[in-house]
Amino acid sequence: MVLPFTVLKYEPKTSVQKIDGAALIVLQEWWGINDTIKAHAQHVSDATGLHVVLPDLYKGKVGLTAEEASHLMNHLDWKVAIQELEQLTKELRTEGYTKIGVMGFCMGGALSLALASHAAQVEIPIQAAVACYGIPPDNFDVTKITDATAIQGHFGGKDTMAGFSDPAAVDELERKLHHLKHVTLYRYPEQGHAFLNEDTWAIQKRKELGFVSKDIDPKLDEQSVRELAWSRITGFLVSHLK
């Protein structure tokens, strides 16, 4: 199968035991495939032993400013993107990966839930989906997700992205997912949007966009929160994909 985008692949570089027959799709923020998302993909592979794939939904384009990233996200046809991601899941299955998970950040978090909904409706559900501060629009109906898919979410209590990842939107998402047996949405009261991003460039952008106070050092001051969130994410993925 010829996929419509480039797919970067990651294997664990640690001594962690590999999980055979399972793959995780990691989905980008609105910036595109930059060093931040690549580091997240490698980190989760190192921590879980999963085969991780990172599809380039923007097909080579990367946003360096908020204006560029907004333009790229607004011009991404989400329905087409979900169809392309369905092709990727089918390709992974032909390669022998019988358990598939998806996780994403910001735009990618929203797309993770959208893909989980779509996969359930075409009756080829994925096993696990993690959304980090992103919720899809209403035309991707998350109430269609079934108990075949476990859901986990991570959101900041000070996130100001209204309707996308702010506390009110998370409350609404929780109501829509109440029918599921395996769903947990974590809230981090003192965090803003994109709080898992700790590299220098990402921290600079977070401060420029008002996602974090300019008076703190997020790399140090948010370390314990990041470690907590990552431990929840990796534990969840191992539990549902092993």
Secondary structure, 3 states (H helix, E strand, C coil): CCCCCCEEEECCCCCCCCCCCEEEEEECCCCCCCHHHHHHHHHHHHHHCCEEEEECCCCCCCCCCHHHHHHHHHCCCHHHHHHHHHHHHHHHHHCCCCEEEEEEECHHHHHHHHHHHHHHHCCCCCCEEEEECCCCCCCCCHHHCCCCCEEEEEEECCCCCCCCCCHHHHHHHHHHCCCCCCEEEEEECCCCCCCCCCCHHHHHHHHHCCCCCCCCCHHHHCHHHHHHHHHHHHHHHHHHHC
